[in-house]
Amino acid sequence: MNKNFCKCLSMLALGALAVSCADYNVTDDFSARSYPASVVPYGDLAPVKSYIDKSQYPNMSLGAMLKVSDFNKQELAHAAAVTNCDNVAFGTSLMSGSIINNRGVMNFLDMMDLLDHVQEIGYEVYGSPIVANANQADDWLKTLTAPIEVSVDYVEGKTVDYTTMTKFEGTVEKGTSVSIAKYDDQNALKIGTMCNVRIIEGFEVDPLAKYTTTFWAKADKDATFNVTFSGNKIDGSGADGKWTFKAGKWVKIVVEGQAAEGVTEGYLRIENTRSAVIYIQKVQVGYYPDNHRPQTEQEVADTIDYAINTWCDGLMKINEGRIQTFDLIDEPLDAKAQLENGMLDLKHSTEKIFWQDVFGSENYAPKVSSVASAAYANYGGDPDKLKFFIGETGLENQKRFESLKYWIGIWDQKGAKIDGINAKLNLTYSEDSEKQAATEATLNTLLDNLASTGKLIRLSNFDIKYQDATGANVAAKDISDDQRQSLADFYGRVIKSYMTKIPHDKQAGICKGNLSDTTDPVGLWSVVSKDWVRTATYKAFCDALSGK
């Protein structure tokens, strides 16, 4: 291990985290300076994770949520997490949407860096969700399930023969010098200079089809003109995209193009310039139909089966068994849609590819857990250590909790590997005593409900905001010492309730959303001129985890 990294960890373990971002690094010239507040407040406290009695709470752990970039920098946030927490999570950062591009190329560089580092220091990572509805490789899935190219035959369309006409009855959009005139001993369409005329029209166009318009033209002088097909200007090989031909002989001109978006009327317009009068004999238009067909239901199923196998194979190949706990599925429940039995349905989409829409709602988790487990074992992972959780938010709502429990029951019956529930918290401390009492009662009910599932239980997004008696949020820069203490006390009560209500063998730990204050006073540390200073919440965590 890097000697300077070790030095920083030792310093953090002994006192308050008191090194500025500028001073903390892992280069050979690393040197730490003491911050005046390093001994107060709470300077006598050890790292938070050391207060967990593993003999009494063998599965209890404290996690931290970090950005991959912050962890890989190995600076202040990294040191705080590694010193004070048992594991680190990276939210959605390691999901397929961040790793796979639209061509299916996987970029695991950041993940490789962090996994090599945690292996070196003997640390643990809680894995990002393997699948979800958001943060997926949507462009890749769209490419994979795109319509398939097929062979199509050319379709003959409309023909206009001006040699058989005596009067032009088409559309002249500009100019007056357009007529059927005698030229080279036969009739022809005469288009004077500064005239725009549709030389063929009156046919419907398929917006996806490619049209070929062929006409024969002649001029007494070199001709220069523009061409528009059904609202789309079609560039020629001349300057500024103009079409040209030499004077003196009949020239075959072939224009290929598609209609502009929203245009259904078929036409080809000649926009003549000042250069020469143009004569046209015969015009023909035909097309190649759209050479794509939608994939069949079976083809889509096979394609998405390939996608889940490819994603899990790539993920677990890089992982090499080092991450042993993952969210299998993230936030599967719909907010409103209900089944006939009153339970909330899973999310579904008609605009994107959702895994459950292809695998089927009941086979969703079984399919993903089967593929992911096989890939994990295939690349050196110990199947006995692998754990899968279902992550969900809003479980304090009874209907939402019951719905998740319903779906987990179905997936269990279908053979899915689901070891636990990752309950995402959304907590606020209120100075209004009635609101606060209701919040704590709801939290206790949630913990009782989670315990009733018999699954491992993890609490994540463990940040608590602070509201005054009027319901206004109190910012970190404005919070008083007394308010901070009240907030810290609530943190402590949540931790104690979790450790009391969730059976010891079912405790999968608590994950802190932010280690330091954001604009809200959510941190174990406040931020003073880029230095981190322990708050009352730090002490509350230590006391609660120790059982005080």
Buried (B, 14 or more C-beta within 10 A) or exposed (E): EBEBBEBBBEBBBEBBBBBBEEBBBBEEEBEBEEBEBBEEBBEEBEBBBEBBEEEEBEBBBBBBBBEBEBBBBBBBBBBBBBBBBBBBBBBBBBBBBBBBEEEBEBEBEBBEBBBEBBEEEEBBBBBBBBBBBEBBBBBBBEBBBEEEEEEBEEEEBBEBEBBEBEEBEBBBEEBEBBBBBEBEEEBBBBBBBEBBBBBBBEBEBBEEBBBBBBBBBBBEEEBBBBBBBBBBBBEBEEEEEBBBBEEEEBBEBEBEBBBBEEBEEBBBBBBBBEBBBBBBBBBBBBBBBBBEEEBEEEEBBEBBBEBBBBBBBBBBBBBEBBBBBBBBBBBBBBEEEEBEEEBBBBBEEEEEBBBBBBBEBBBBBBBBBBBBBBBBBEBEBEEEEBBBBBBBBBBBEEEBBBBBBBBBEBBBEBEBBBBBBBBBBEBBBBBBEEBBEEBBEBBBBBBEBBBEBEBBBBBBBBBBBBBBEEEEEBBBEEBEEEBBBBBBBBBBBBBBBBBEBBEEEBBBBBBBBBBBBBEBBBBBBBBEEEBBBBBBBBBBBBBBBEEE
